[in-house]
Amino acid sequence: MSFYDNIYRAVQRIPRGKVATYGQIAAMAGNGNAARAVGNALHVNPAPGVIPCHRVVNAQGRLAPHFAFGGDEEQRRLLEAEGVEVHDHHVDLAKFQFRSQ
């Protein structure tokens, strides 16, 4: 299994209504120093409807300015449809961050 496969599996663990950071996904996938690789993997997400890449934000809770599947406004729309509050292109991580075991 490739590192990208591990990333996609980690992203699939984020429940509806929660977000995770790129660094958090990198750690869940086995390399906490690979946050950029997470961004690269999500940009070429082979199954956007199955792998919920819209649930991944940066370490400050900021939406992806170049969200590959419609831009940050589409990412905002998808998150808000799941109950995640987005203010000024940011998500409150204290309230909405997924806490994996």
PyMOL commands that set and color helices and strands:
alter all, ss='L'
color gray80, all
select helices_A, chain A and resi 3-12+22-29+35-43+53-55+71-81+93-96
alter helices_A, ss='H'
color red, helices_A
select strands_A, chain A and resi 20-21+56-57+86-87+90-91
alter strands_A, ss='S'
color yellow, strands_A
deselect
rebuild
show_as cartoon
